[in-house]
Structure formats: structure tokens, C-alpha cells
Amino acid sequence: MRGVLVTGTDTEVGKTFVAAAICAALHRDDVTVLAHKPVVTGLDDPAPPGRRDHELLAACTGQTPEQVAPLRFGPAVSPHLAADLASRPLIPADLVRAARRAADPHETLVVEGIGGLLVPFTRDGYDVRALAVDLGLPLVVAARPGLGTINHTRLTVEAARTAGLDVRAVVLTPWTDDPLARDNRHTLTRLLDGVPVHALPPTVPRPSALADAATGLPVASWIGTADA
């Protein structure tokens, strides 16, 4: 199982754009890549066509949105609550099996988490971090470039490393080349003990634009190999 799991320091920090940019860049390089988002919530909220997480990922890989996200819920709440409200509790073993079925060993899988690294799928605390551990995938962490990102990013990387996860990179997005963002990037590079800190510029939700935005990101080096 080759691939990467994209997580974030919080919700709405650009995980989907980072994951979609990785998919689009690999697809442009003729790599067979598939996307997987274990759970999508918030479908009750209005969104422009093609802008939901699983829709954008599907556009970058050639899948259908339903193939990308097998579990979809209406309320914009944490997955454990959305599942409870729908009387469809999430089972960790099923989440792992669904992710493993999403791509065979000859394909590259990009998994996008939901919320931050410690967001639970179940009431007993099975979370995004636990799923990453079970899948054996390295992490790419999406983070904001602005105020607050140093604390949130360091906490996320520390939580990942505590579980033995391999953090391949932090991606600040949408990148704003101002003094605060530049200092945040330099500070994180200094404090994250070997984790590269990259920047993804603002872009539009189209595969070609996302692939262009990913130019310069070492996407191929982020793709690791997980044990079967």
C-alpha cells in the first residue's frame, strides 16, 4: 500500500486543497492515484457544485465522489456524532478495510482525514491518528500560515510522533508571503526537528490549477510504503 494520509491542525485549514493538489500532481505525472476520504459530513450545508471535499478529490483522480467517500452524512458535525444521529455507528475495522480496499498494492492512495489529527470517528476515541497508524501511512500536515499556526502545528506533529507516525511534511496554505507567514515558516522549520515546511499558494479548485500549484512540492518523496 503506497500513499500518504493528509491531516490538518484543525478544520478548514486546507486539507482538501493539499490532498487534491497531491492527487492532481501525481495524476499529471501519470501515476495511478486514488483518493479516499473515510467520512464526509456537512452535506446538508449548501456548497457550489464540485466544491465538496470528495467531489474535488474525485475530479483530480477520475473517480466518482461516491468512490472517494463511502460514508456520507448531512450534519456539519464531528463524524462520531453524525454517525450517531444517523443510527449508523462507525466501526474501526470497517474504516480500515474500506481504506485498504480503495487501492491495490500497485496504486497510490491519498487519504484525507477529517478535522484534525485527534478528531474521533467513534465514541470510544478511535480517531484519525489511530486510522493512520492502522494503515501504516506517512502523514502530510496541512496548516494555516498565519497567527496561531506555530502552536497548532507543533502540537499536531508531536501527537503524530507520539504514535510513531512518520510526518513527511507540513504544508502552509493558502500561502501569503507576508512577514508573519515567513517568520512562522522559518520558526516551524527550526522547531519541528527535521520536518520540512512547504507552502501551497492560493489556487482555484480545478485539477490543472491544483497540479500547477503543487509544482515545487516534493510530492513523490512523500509517498511511502505501508505493510499489507
SERO-4910 file (N, C-alpha, C, O; in steps of 0.05 Angstrom, whole numbers):
BEGIN
 pado doro    nc1    nc2    nc3   cac1   cac2   cac3    cc1    cc2    cc3    oc1    oc2    oc3
  Met    A     17    -24      0      0      0      0     18     25      0     31     31     20
  Arg    A     18     39    -22     34     63    -25     16     87    -21     -7     87    -32
  Gly    A     25    107     -7      8    130     -5     15    149     18     37    147     29
  Val    A     -3    166     25      1    185     46    -26    193     57    -47    192     43
  Leu    A    -27    200     83    -51    210     95    -48    240    101    -29    248    114
  Val    A    -66    256     91    -65    284     95    -83    291    118   -107    286    117
  Thr    A    -71    302    139    -87    311    162    -83    341    165    -69    354    148
  Gly    A    -95    353    185    -93    382    189    -90    389    218    -94    372    236
  Thr    A    -83    414    223    -81    424    250   -108    431    262   -110    435    286
  Asp    A   -128    431    245   -155    438    253   -174    434    229   -165    424    209
  Thr    A   -199    441    232   -217    440    210   -213    466    193   -206    486    204
  Glu    A   -219    464    167   -218    487    149   -190    499    148   -187    524    148
  Val    A   -170    482    147   -142    492    144   -130    486    117   -107    491    113
  Gly    A   -146    475     99   -136    469     72   -128    441     67   -114    435     47
  Lys    A   -138    422     83   -131    394     79   -139    384     51   -124    371     37
  Thr    A   -164    391     43   -174    382     17   -157    393     -6   -151    379    -25
  Phe    A   -149    418     -4   -133    430    -26   -106    417    -27    -95    412    -48
  Val    A    -94    411     -4    -68    397     -3    -71    369    -15    -55    361    -31
  Ala    A    -91    354     -5    -95    327    -15   -101    327    -45    -91    310    -60
  Ala    A   -118    346    -54   -125    347    -82   -101    355    -99    -97    345   -121
  Ala    A    -84    373    -89    -60    381   -103    -41    358   -106    -29    354   -127
  Ile    A    -38    342    -86    -22    318    -87    -32    299   -109    -18    289   -126
  Cys    A    -59    294   -108    -71    276   -128    -67    287   -156    -60    272   -174
  Ala    A    -72    313   -160    -71    325   -186    -42    324   -197    -38    319   -221
  Ala    A    -23    329   -179      5    328   -188     14    300   -196     27    297   -216
  Leu    A      6    280   -180     13    253   -187     -1    244   -212     11    230   -229
  His    A    -27    251   -215    -42    244   -239    -29    256   -264    -27    243   -285
  Arg    A    -20    281   -262     -7    294   -285     19    279   -292     27    279   -315
  Asp    A     32    267   -272     57    252   -277     52    223   -284     70    207   -284
  Asp    A     27    217   -291     19    190   -300     22    169   -278     26    146   -284
  Val    A     20    178   -253     19    159   -231    -10    151   -226    -27    168   -225
  Thr    A    -15    125   -223    -42    116   -217    -48    122   -188    -38    109   -170
  Val    A    -65    143   -184    -70    152   -156   -100    152   -152   -116    159   -169
  Leu    A   -108    143   -128   -136    143   -120   -138    158    -93   -120    158    -77
  Ala    A   -161    171    -89   -166    186    -65   -186    171    -48   -203    157    -58
  His    A   -184    175    -22   -202    163     -3   -207    182     20   -188    191     33
  Lys    A   -232    187     26   -239    203     50   -258    185     66   -281    181     57
  Pro    A   -250    176     89   -265    156    104   -294    165    110   -313    149    108
  Val    A   -297    190    117   -323    201    124   -325    230    115   -306    245    117
  Val    A   -348    237    104   -354    264     97   -379    272    113   -399    258    114
  Thr    A   -377    296    125   -401    307    139   -407    334    127   -391    345    112
  Gly    A   -430    345    135   -437    372    126   -451    374     99   -452    395     88
  Leu    A   -462    351     89   -475    353     63   -501    368     64   -511    376     43
  Asp    A   -511    373     87   -536    389     89   -530    419     84   -549    434     76
  Asp    A   -506    427     87   -499    455     82   -495    460     52   -484    443     38
  Pro    A   -504    483     42   -501    488     13   -472    491      5   -455    501     21
  Ala    A   -465    483    -19   -438    486    -29   -440    488    -60   -457    475    -72
  Pro    A   -422    503    -72   -421    504   -101   -416    477   -113   -403    460   -101
  Pro    A   -426    471   -137   -422    445   -150   -392    439   -152   -376    455   -160
  Gly    A   -385    414   -144   -358    405   -146   -339    415   -124   -316    408   -125
  Arg    A   -350    429   -105   -332    441    -84   -331    424    -59   -314    430    -42
  Arg    A   -348    405    -56   -346    388    -32   -320    372    -33   -310    366    -54
  Asp    A   -311    364     -9   -285    351     -8   -282    327    -27   -264    326    -43
  His    A   -302    309    -25   -300    284    -41   -304    290    -71   -294    275    -87
  Glu    A   -318    311    -77   -322    318   -105   -297    329   -118   -290    322   -140
  Leu    A   -283    346   -103   -258    357   -113   -236    335   -116   -222    334   -136
  Leu    A   -234    318    -96   -215    296    -98   -221    278   -121   -203    270   -136
  Ala    A   -247    272   -126   -254    255   -148   -247    268   -175   -238    254   -193
  Ala    A   -250    294   -177   -243    307   -202   -213    305   -208   -205    307   -231
  Cys    A   -197    302   -187   -168    301   -191   -158    273   -197   -135    270   -205
  Thr    A   -175    253   -192   -166    225   -196   -182    210   -217   -173    189   -226
  Gly    A   -205    220   -225   -222    206   -244   -241    187   -231   -255    172   -245
  Gln    A   -243    187   -204   -263    171   -190   -289    186   -189   -292    209   -198
  Thr    A   -310    172   -179   -335    185   -173   -333    195   -144   -317    183   -128
  Pro    A   -348    215   -136   -348    224   -109   -355    201    -89   -344    200    -67
  Glu    A   -374    184    -98   -382    162    -80   -360    142    -76   -358    130    -55
  Gln    A   -343    139    -96   -320    121    -92   -300    133    -73   -287    118    -58
  Val    A   -296    159    -74   -277    172    -56   -287    170    -27   -271    165     -9
  Ala    A   -312    176    -22   -323    177      5   -346    158      8   -369    164      0
  Pro    A   -341    134     19   -363    114     21   -383    121     43   -406    111     42
  Leu    A   -375    137     62   -393    144     84   -398    174     84   -379    190     87
  Arg    A   -424    182     80   -430    210     77   -454    217     95   -474    202     97
  Phe    A   -452    240    109   -472    248    129   -480    277    124   -463    293    114
  Gly    A   -504    284    132   -514    311    127   -504    332    147   -495    353    138
  Pro    A   -506    327    173   -499    349    192   -469    356    191   -453    338    187
  Ala    A   -463    381    195   -436    390    196   -425    388    225   -422    408    239
  Val    A   -420    363    233   -411    357    260   -389    336    258   -383    326    237
  Ser    A   -377    331    281   -356    310    282   -367    283    272   -391    278    276
  Pro    A   -351    267    260   -361    242    248   -375    223    268   -394    210    261
  His    A   -365    222    293   -378    204    312   -407    213    318   -424    197    321
  Leu    A   -411    240    320   -438    250    325   -455    247    300   -479    239    302
  Ala    A   -445    252    277   -460    249    252   -469    220    249   -492    215    242
  Ala    A   -452    201    255   -459    173    254   -480    165    274   -499    150    269
  Asp    A   -478    176    298   -497    171    319   -525    182    311   -545    168    315
  Leu    A   -525    206    300   -551    218    292   -564    202    270   -589    202    268
  Ala    A   -548    189    254   -559    173    232   -564    144    240   -572    128    224
  Ser    A   -558    137    265   -560    110    275   -543     91    258   -551     68    252
  Arg    A   -520    101    251   -501     85    235   -473     87    248   -455     99    236
  Pro    A   -470     76    272   -444     79    285   -421     69    269   -423     48    255
  Leu    A   -399     83    270   -375     76    255   -359     54    270   -356     56    294
  Ile    A   -349     35    255   -334     13    266   -305     15    256   -301     14    232
  Pro    A   -285     16    274   -258     20    265   -248      0    244   -236      7    225
  Ala    A   -254    -26    249   -245    -46    230   -257    -41    202   -244    -46    182
  Asp    A   -281    -31    201   -294    -26    175   -280     -2    161   -277     -2    137
  Leu    A   -272     18    177   -258     41    166   -231     33    154   -224     42    132
  Val    A   -217     15    168   -191      6    158   -195    -11    132   -180     -7    113
  Arg    A   -215    -28    133   -220    -45    109   -227    -28     85   -218    -33     63
  Ala    A   -244     -8     89   -252      9     67   -229     24     55   -227     26     30
  Ala    A   -211     33     72   -187     47     61   -169     28     46   -158     35     25
  Arg    A   -165      4     57   -148    -15     43   -160    -25     17   -145    -31     -2
  Arg    A   -186    -26     15   -199    -34    -10   -198    -12    -31   -202    -17    -54
  Ala    A   -193     13    -22   -194     35    -41   -173     34    -62   -176     46    -83
  Ala    A   -150     21    -56   -129     19    -76   -114     -7    -72   -110    -16    -50
  Asp    A   -105    -19    -94    -90    -44    -92    -60    -36    -89    -53    -13    -92
  Pro    A    -43    -56    -85    -14    -50    -80      0    -37   -103     22    -26    -99
  His    A    -12    -37   -127      1    -25   -150     -8      4   -154      1     18   -173
  Glu    A    -25     14   -137    -36     41   -139    -27     57   -115    -21     47    -93
  Thr    A    -27     83   -118    -21    102    -97    -47    113    -85    -65    121   -100
  Leu    A    -48    113    -59    -73    122    -45    -67    147    -29    -48    148    -13
  Val    A    -83    167    -33    -82    192    -17   -107    192      0   -130    195    -10
  Val    A   -103    190     26   -126    190     45   -127    218     57   -107    229     67
  Glu    A   -151    230     57   -155    255     71   -170    250     97   -192    238     96
  Gly    A   -159    259    119   -173    257    144   -196    276    146   -204    289    126
  Ile    A   -207    278    170   -230    296    175   -223    312    200   -217    301    220
  Gly    A   -226    339    198   -218    355    221   -188    353    226   -172    352    207
  Gly    A   -181    352    251   -153    350    259   -145    321    265   -161    303    262
  Leu    A   -121    317    273   -110    290    276   -124    274    298   -126    250    296
  Leu    A   -134    287    318   -146    273    341   -177    274    340   -190    268    361
  Val    A   -188    281    318   -218    280    315   -227    251    316   -218    235    300
  Pro    A   -246    245    333   -255    217    336   -276    209    315   -293    224    307
  Phe    A   -273    184    306   -294    172    289   -315    158    307   -338    155    299
  Thr    A   -306    149    331   -324    134    348   -325    146    376   -307    162    383
  Arg    A   -345    139    391   -348    149    418   -325    140    437   -319    154    456
  Asp    A   -313    117    431   -292    108    449   -264    119    441   -244    110    452
  Gly    A   -264    137    421   -239    152    416   -222    142    393   -200    152    390
  Tyr    A   -232    124    377   -217    116    353   -217    140    334   -238    149    325
  Asp    A   -193    151    328   -192    176    314   -175    175    289   -166    153    281
  Val    A   -170    198    277   -155    199    252   -127    188    256   -116    174    239
  Arg    A   -115    195    279    -88    185    285    -87    154    286    -69    142    275
  Ala    A   -107    143    299   -108    113    301   -112    101    273   -100     80    268
  Leu    A   -127    114    256   -131    103    229   -104    104    214    -97     85    200
  Ala    A    -90    126    216    -64    129    203    -45    107    213    -30     95    197
  Val    A    -45    101    239    -28     80    250    -36     53    238    -19     38    230
  Asp    A    -62     47    237    -71     22    226    -65     18    197    -60     -4    188
  Leu    A    -65     40    182    -59     39    153    -29     39    148    -20     31    127
  Gly    A    -13     49    168     15     50    164     25     71    144     46     68    133
  Leu    A      9     91    141     15    112    121     30    135    134     24    143    157
  Pro    A     49    147    119     61    172    129     41    195    127     21    193    114
  Leu    A     48    217    142     30    240    143     41    264    129     65    268    128
  Val    A     23    279    117     28    307    109      8    324    124    -16    318    124
  Val    A     18    345    138      1    361    155     -5    388    141     14    403    134
  Ala    A    -30    394    137    -38    420    126    -42    439    150    -54    432    170
  Ala    A    -33    464    146    -34    483    168    -38    511    157    -31    516    134
  Arg    A    -49    529    173    -52    557    164    -24    570    166     -7    562    182
  Pro    A    -20    590    149      6    605    151      6    627    172     27    637    179
  Gly    A    -17    634    182    -19    658    199    -18    653    229     -7    633    238
  Leu    A    -28    672    244    -26    672    273    -38    647    285    -60    639    278
  Gly    A    -23    635    304    -33    611    317    -22    585    306    -24    564    319
  Thr    A    -11    587    282     -3    562    269     21    548    282     24    524    281
  Ile    A     39    563    296     62    551    308     53    531    330     62    508    330
  Asn    A     36    540    347     26    522    369     10    499    357     16    476    365
  His    A     -8    504    340    -25    482    329     -9    462    313    -14    438    315
  Thr    A     10    471    298     27    453    282     45    437    299     48    413    295
  Arg    A     58    449    319     76    434    337     60    413    352     70    391    356
  Leu    A     37    420    362     20    400    376     13    377    358     14    354    367
  Thr    A      6    383    333     -2    361    315     21    343    309     18    318    310
  Val    A     44    354    303     68    338    297     76    322    322     83    298    319
  Glu    A     75    334    345     82    319    370     62    296    374     71    274    382
  Ala    A     36    301    370     17    279    374     21    257    354     18    233    360
  Ala    A     29    264    329     35    243    309     59    227    317     59    202    315
  Arg    A     80    240    325    105    226    332    101    209    357    114    187    359
  Thr    A     84    217    375     79    201    399     68    174    391     73    154    405
  Ala    A     53    173    370     41    148    360     59    133    340     52    113    329
  Gly    A     83    144    336    102    131    318     98    136    289    109    122    272
  Leu    A     82    157    283     77    163    255    100    179    242    113    195    256
  Asp    A    103    175    217    124    188    201    112    213    189     95    211    170
  Val    A    120    237    198    110    262    187    129    271    165    151    279    170
  Arg    A    119    269    140    136    275    118    139    305    113    160    314    103
  Ala    A    118    320    119    119    349    113     96    364    126     76    352    133
  Val    A    100    389    129     79    408    136     75    426    112     95    435    100
  Val    A     50    431    104     45    449     82     27    472     92      5    468    101
  Leu    A     38    496     90     23    520     98      7    530     74     18    534     52
  Thr    A    -19    534     79    -37    541     56    -62    555     66    -71    549     88
  Pro    A    -73    574     51    -61    585     26    -38    604     34    -41    622     51
  Trp    A    -16    601     20      8    616     28      5    645     23     -4    654      1
  Thr    A     12    661     42     12    691     40     40    700     46     50    697     69
  Asp    A     54    711     27     82    718     30     85    745     45     93    765     33
  Asp    A     77    745     71     80    768     87     99    762    110    106    739    114
  Pro    A    107    783    125    127    778    146    119    757    167    135    741    175
  Leu    A     93    757    175     84    738    195     86    709    184     97    691    197
  Ala    A     76    705    160     77    678    148    106    669    144    112    646    149
  Arg    A    123    687    134    151    679    130    164    671    156    179    652    158
  Asp    A    159    687    177    171    681    203    159    654    214    174    638    226
  Asn    A    133    650    211    121    625    220    134    601    206    140    581    219
  Arg    A    139    604    180    151    582    166    180    577    175    187    554    180
  His    A    195    598    179    222    595    188    223    583    217    240    566    223
  Thr    A    205    592    234    204    583    262    197    553    263    209    538    277
  Leu    A    177    545    247    169    517    247    191    500    236    196    478    246
  Thr    A    204    509    215    227    494    204    248    489    225    260    468    226
  Arg    A    253    509    241    273    507    262    264    489    285    281    475    297
  Leu    A    239    489    291    229    475    316    218    447    311    215    432    330
  Leu    A    213    440    286    200    414    281    219    391    277    211    369    269
  Asp    A    245    396    282    265    375    283    264    357    258    260    333    259
  Gly    A    270    370    235    273    355    211    249    352    193    251    341    171
  Val    A    226    362    201    202    361    184    203    385    165    202    408    174
  Pro    A    204    381    139    204    403    120    177    418    121    156    407    124
  Val    A    179    444    118    155    462    118    153    474     90    171    490     82
  His    A    132    468     76    128    477     48    104    497     48     90    500     68
  Ala    A    100    509     25     78    528     21     63    521     -4     75    515    -25
  Leu    A     36    521     -2     19    517    -26      5    544    -31    -10    553    -13
  Pro    A      9    556    -54     -2    582    -59    -33    581    -63    -43    559    -68
  Pro    A    -46    603    -61    -75    604    -66    -80    594    -95    -64    600   -113
  Thr    A   -101    579    -98   -108    569   -125   -138    565   -126   -152    569   -107
  Val    A   -147    556   -149   -176    551   -153   -180    521   -154   -162    506   -160
  Pro    A   -205    512   -147   -210    483   -145   -214    469   -172   -235    459   -178
  Arg    A   -192    469   -188   -192    454   -213   -167    437   -214   -146    446   -205
  Pro    A   -169    413   -225   -146    395   -225   -121    408   -237    -99    405   -226
  Ser    A   -124    421   -260   -100    432   -273    -87    454   -256    -63    456   -253
  Ala    A   -104    471   -243    -94    492   -226    -81    481   -201    -60    491   -192
  Leu    A    -92    460   -190    -81    448   -166    -54    435   -173    -35    436   -157
  Ala    A    -52    422   -196    -27    410   -204     -6    431   -208     17    428   -200
  Asp    A    -14    454   -219      5    476   -223     14    487   -196     38    492   -192
  Ala    A     -4    489   -177      2    500   -150     22    481   -136     38    490   -119
  Ala    A     20    455   -142     37    436   -128     65    434   -140     82    420   -130
  Thr    A     70    449   -162     97    450   -174    117    459   -153    113    480   -140
  Gly    A    138    445   -149    157    452   -129    154    436   -103    173    435    -87
  Leu    A    131    424    -99    127    407    -75    139    379    -82    133    369   -103
  Pro    A    154    368    -64    166    341    -69    146    319    -64    150    302    -47
  Val    A    125    319    -80    103    301    -76    112    271    -77    104    255    -60
  Ala    A    129    265    -96    137    237   -100    152    227    -75    149    204    -68
  Ser    A    167    245    -61    181    236    -37    163    232    -13    171    219      6
  Trp    A    139    242    -15    120    238      8    106    211      7     96    202     28
  Ile    A    107    198    -15     92    173    -18    108    151     -7    130    145    -17
  Gly    A     98    138     14    113    117     28    100     90     22     81     88      6
  Thr    A    111     69     34    101     42     31     92     32     58    106     33     78
  Ala    A     67     22     59     56     11     84     56    -19     83     54    -31     61
  Asp    A     57    -32    106     56    -61    107     28    -70    100      8    -57    107
  Ala    A     26    -92     85      0   -103     78    -14   -114    103    -37   -124    101
***
